Amino acid sequence: QVQLVESGGGLVQPGGSLRLSCAASGSIFSINVMGWYRQSPGKERELVARISSGGSLWYADSVKGRFTIFRDNAKNTVHLQMNSLQPEDTAVYYCNVAWRRFDDYSYWGQGTQVTISS
């Protein structure tokens, strides 16, 4: 069984910063992709950023230059440094780990609320 535990959400003013963290535990295949998704009320969950175990990166256009994703493979942790936050970044942020080994595997955290408001 795989478990993901997120932390670091909260309320911050526009222009502020937050760092989200996610710790994964359990039987995780070493070649994987860890990512952060977000979902706002009335909208579909969207991919924000992801990073492979080999270090390949991807960012949504809306967060490029503001968010940075990084990971520690030895600890199975992934972090999302969010700078210059705007009200449109308000959402529940979810951590995900996924891999393909004979089958597709994908696991989610419980989500952490990020609210940007003055």
RAQUI-V859103 format. One record per backbone hydrogen bond with DSSP energy under -0.5 kcal/mol. CO is the residue of the C=O (numbers start at 0). NH is the residue of the N-H. Records with the same first field share a line. If there is no record, write none. Layout:
CO=NH ; NH
//
This chain:
0=26
2=24
4=22
6=20
9=114
11=116
12=15
14=83
15=84
17=81
19=79
20=6
21=23 ; 77
22=4
24=2
25=27
26=28
29=31
31=52
32=97
33=50
34=95
35=47 ; 48
36=93
37=45
38=91
39=42
45=37
47=59
48=35
49=57
50=33
51=54
55=51
57=49
59=62 ; 63
62=65 ; 66
65=82
67=80
69=78
70=72
71=74 ; 75 ; 76
75=23
76=71
77=21
78=69
79=19 ; 81
80=67 ; 82
81=17
84=14
85=88
86=89
90=92 ; 113
91=38
92=111
93=36
94=108
95=34
96=106
97=32
98=104
102=100
104=98
106=96
111=92
112=9
113=90
114=11 ; 116
//
